[in-house]
Amino acid sequence: MSDPLTGEVVTYWRAIIGTLGQRGLLRERPRRGGEVLPVADAYLVSDRCIYVLDLQRLGGIPRERWLERDLWAQWRAALSGRRVFVSDGGGLAICVARQPGEKRKRLPKVICLMPDHVPEPAYTVMLGYTDRGPVHLDLAGDHRAILIGGTSGSGKTNTMQIIILQLAAKHDPSEVRFAIVDTKEVDFGAAFEALPHLFAPIAHDLQEAAGLIERVEAERLRRQATMAQAGVADWRRCDGLGLLLLVVDEAADFARTPAMATLVDVARKGRAMGVSLVLATQSPSSKVIDPQVRANLPTGIAFQTRTDIESRVILGKSGAEKLNRPGLALAFIGGRWETIQTLRVEPNAAADFIEERVAARRPALNEVEVALVSYAVQGLGGRFIVNRLYDHHKGLISKRALTTLAQKWEARGWLTTPRSRSEARRVTPELLALVSPAQNTKSGDTVTRVTRGDTAQGVVTREAQGGDTAELPPFLRQRVVTREEVKR
């Protein structure tokens, strides 16, 4: 090394040379004794010490050995945690930070979702933690279309669940709606079926799933027309529109089908209309996720994969095949690659989380709105006909206000959208669920739940005080479920 030297420079250099000796990289001098040492010029600046190595006198150490990261890690340990790396920009330079780095904390293998994890910004959720802190996803912005992949049990479905739970915990149904495809029929159970935010009942078979995907695309087109009529380019500036999130649990079910083409359209065009997509697969191959699909899903989250090829399908790079435990994911977030310990929600904890954070946000109807819905159900067979409702409730609400209310409830999904001018809007189970608590307060009616087929829809009816079940209107041809059955 060239003079002049300072004590700090010498101390660092001795640690570097000592580490090279421990790794067996220094050679003995054949005649003069001692070891053949590398030579460098030292430069001490405000935040680091730089050793520029003489390429003609590297002590016989091959150039590529200086670039090994495990060597840098050993230097860091020998230098009390100071960051060390070798730059190879034509010449070799060893850079040593003058201040020790902060000791990185080892993340726990399981981080359970807690209410404190829910971030404040609208439509933003916490994905998990890196050793630098929390990682957030903006479902209405940069992360509007997400591809999640990995082997079975690696954490894909759990991540979709925490996204839904966090959005539901801080947004009303008027602000966010969920369209969920669960063809495995086990991942999104009763706790999610009871969410008031559902755009439609959870789809459990391929026919239902294809229909739900087409309904989301139809909603996107409706929003596009509404925004064009209002003269706005951002869905947030259009009254009555909230985020619509389509969650598909297994993309392989729709590979090379018309439904996959629709999913691509949703991913490509949905952002301006407030329609976002989360697509997951445990078969990340080019047959399932072709380049066109991947190009329209800008955010990739890879859990453990079987091969580096599967990692490249999800992320465009290898690395996910090296992940070694469930819940650990690799993603490009905030301009850098991050290894993330994702949040976890236990199956029984999902229901508790919904009860504590979501049910408390259930909106309430005023007395006039309750009367309107009750008459629509009991007097009009579930049809929400503005003219008939106005005639029956004159003096309580103007016709203009009633028309606006019907449009608002239709946008929220509380009323169905007519397929023709001759068809009337109909009351949905979500709206009925809001009416029954108010009726219960006034008349002592008992709230029960009914089912449509074998799938619970969260629909409510009334039981008269005398114990006889009130006759259901024709549009609710369902079996009444007793309280004991609900508890079971």
Phi, psi and omega in degrees: 000148182275152175277163355279156179243151174248165179299322180295315180298317181295319181299314180297316183296319178299321178294322179295313181295320179300320178294320177299321178294319179297328181275359178074027182268347182268138180259148176282144175286130186293327185242316188278349182081170182077195183242154175277115185256147173291161181238140181211155169265137184252139178229123181255115178245185190299321187243354183206164173244129185243127177250111179268112186284143174280113185293342178275346181226072180264011179068023179077008180273122180302147184302321184291336180292332179290342185262008180283128185290332178290334172293316178299320180296322179290321174301316181300318179296321181288338183253033174059037175087006177291139180290133181226136173207162180248126177265136180236072179254057185100320174228165181265131178223128177265123180252126181238122177292141183279344178245137178299142177283161177291141179289123182285138179276140176277125183286145175294156182286337179228126175237106184283142178296127178234158179304328180292343181285340186289116182286158184285319184304144182299138175061021179249136180234159174267125177278320182165207185231145162252180179289354176262348180142192184287154177241127184246152175237131175261103185288347178255002184231245186297336184244044183285338180226114189238135172252124179242129181220161179156171181290166179299131179083007183278340177131007183297304183297321179300321179294319177297322179295317181291330176296312181296314184297319181292319178295319180292331183291334185239001179233140175286163176301337176287344184256335179209140177229151181239134170245112190244129175250116182229080183287345176281343173065016181231344189274329181240089187272209187301325181299321180278329177294337180274355180299132176286354184271000185294131175290326178200165177305148180300132181274125185248348175232171188295323180293315177298319182296314179298320178295320180294319178298319178293325177295322177295318178295322177296321177295322177298317179294322177298316178297321179300317179293320179298317180292323178295320179293324180278349178073034179238150181254353182238126183299334181291342180265005181251121182299139175088359180254127173241178179291134173247117183251118176264122182244120181241118190280338180213103184291335183299334180295340186241013181301129177056041175238165176302328180297323178294322176297323177293320177299321177297318178297318178298315180295323186281324189246355191284339188302312183296334182262005179076030178245117182246164187221135169237117185241127183238154176204145172258008177234066183284081178237165181294339177288330180268310181249089181282169184304326179294319178295312182297323182296335182260009175240085190295337181253121177247134176235115184249122168271188184302129177248163181284325184224165176291336178295317178297321177299320180292327178297320183280314191252341189084007178206160176278172179134325182291336179291345181267351178294141193238012177202155178298145178089347179268128185227158176242132182206156176261102185232133176063032176082012180208156177281131183233138168263119193240131168272106186284157177290156182229143173234126178287150182307316181284340181281337180299316180297319179295320180297317179296317181297319184282318189254334185262312182300328179293340181266003181301123182291153181251148176261148176278177187297321181294317180296321176298317180296321180297313182292320180298318179292322179299322181283310187279327185257337185240014177064028178093356180275136180257083184263114187302312183298314180295318179294321180293317180300325183277342185233033178300139181094341178263329182204143179282159180294324179295317179294324179292320178297316179297320179297318179297319179294320179295315180292327177295318179296327179282346183091011180275339173236146179288160177264121181297142178273349177207169181292334181279347182267141181265155170295152179234149178290134180263163178303326180297319180289321177299324180295334178277337182280320189299322179300322180292320178295322180297323181292324186275318191247356181079011179297150180263130179277127175235177178238143178240161181239151177250105188073233180253000186252123179292132182248358182073020179280147181239153172224193183230148170246132181293159183300330182284354177102347178279138181284128178296143182291131181281148174292160186303328185284353177247073179272084189220163179269131179284132180257130179285165179298323180296321179293321179298317180296323180291000000 
